[in-house]
Amino acid sequence: MTTFVARTRKQVIDENFEAFQQILPQILIAHHGKVALLRDRRVDDVFGTATEAIREGKQRYPDKMFSIQTVEHEKPAYLGWFSHNS
């Protein structure tokens, strides 16, 4: 029997942030200053502004199980809960 464990939004955001930190060096040059939309521990898309990323995230994922991160040097801002509850 398979047991399904629902993840909380905080868990999803934390997992996305961990994955983002690992791939940041690979996307930094091409997307510096832009905003990444993350879902399921991967970068789904990159946008010019946080507003665009949030709008698209809400449209693509009505369950709001996504997060966003600014593509910046080594210490990206942890936007956490705010990232999709605006």
N, C-alpha and C positions, 0 to 999 in steps of 0.2 A: 504494500500500500504506500502510495506517495503522499507525503505530508506537505501541504502548501503553507508557507509562512509569509504573510503579507508584510512587506517592508513599510516602515513609516516614511513620511516625506523627509524627515531629518536623516534617516539612514540612507535614502537615495541621494540626498545632497552630499552627505559625507563620502559616500562611495564615488560619486561623480568627481568630487574635489580631489580625492586620492588619485583617481585615474588621470585627471587633468594635469596634476603635478608631474606625473610620469611622462606624458606626451608633450608637455609644454616646450621643451627644447626643440622638438621636431617642427612645431608650428610657429614658433616665436618670430622668426625672420619674415615669413610670408604674411603673418596676420597680426603683427605687433600693433597694439592699440585698439584692436577690434574686440568683439565680444563673442565668445563661443557659447553655443547652445548645447547642453549635454543631456544625454539620456542613456540609461543602461550602461554607464561607465565608458561612454565614448562621445566624441565630439560629433554631433549630428550636423551642425552647420555653423557658419561664422557670419556675423553681421557687423555693420558699421557702428551701431549704437545698442545700448542695453534695452532701450524702448522697442527697437525692432526685434531683438532677440526674444524678449518677453512676449510680445504680441504674437510672434510666430510660434513660440513654445505653447502658448495657450490654444492657438488654433490647431496645431498638430497633436497636442496631448491634453485633451480635456480633463484627464485625471490629475493634471498638474504635477506629475511625477517627472519633473525635469529641473535643471538648474542652469545658471549662466555664470560665466567667469570672464573677466577681462584678460586678454592675452598680454601679459606684461612680464618683465624680467623676474626671474626666480621667486619673488614673493607676491603671487597674485592675491588680490583682495578676496577674502572669503565672504561672498555675498549671501550664502546660506539661505535661510528662511525668506529673507526679503526678495530674493531673486525671482520668485514667481508668485508672490502674494501682494504685488503692488496693484 
